[in-house]
């Protein structure tokens, strides 16, 4: 119920029909970016998740594993 409400609100705020865009979501694998990815899916779009390792943390190389 909450996700459907958020999806509806996000679609309305962006002002795009679900078939008009396929969002690219920067996703680290953390809870906030995974929630954003789930919200993009809930809006009816097919998002592309992008994970970038800037080499700032030694453990960052495995962050994207949570997204796959």
Secondary structure in CASP SS format (residue, H / E / C, confidence):
PFRMAT SS
TARGET T0000
AUTHOR 0000-0000-0000
METHOD secondary structure of the structure
MODEL  1
X C 1.00
X H 1.00
X H 1.00
X H 1.00
X H 1.00
X H 1.00
X H 1.00
X H 1.00
X H 1.00
X H 1.00
X H 1.00
X H 1.00
X H 1.00
X H 1.00
X C 1.00
X C 1.00
X C 1.00
X C 1.00
X C 1.00
X C 1.00
X C 1.00
X C 1.00
X C 1.00
X E 1.00
X E 1.00
X E 1.00
X C 1.00
X C 1.00
X C 1.00
X C 1.00
X H 1.00
X H 1.00
X H 1.00
X H 1.00
X H 1.00
X H 1.00
X H 1.00
X H 1.00
X H 1.00
X H 1.00
X H 1.00
X H 1.00
X C 1.00
X C 1.00
X C 1.00
X C 1.00
X C 1.00
X E 1.00
X E 1.00
X E 1.00
X C 1.00
X C 1.00
X C 1.00
X C 1.00
X C 1.00
X C 1.00
X C 1.00
X H 1.00
X H 1.00
X H 1.00
X H 1.00
X H 1.00
X H 1.00
X H 1.00
X H 1.00
X H 1.00
X C 1.00
X C 1.00
END
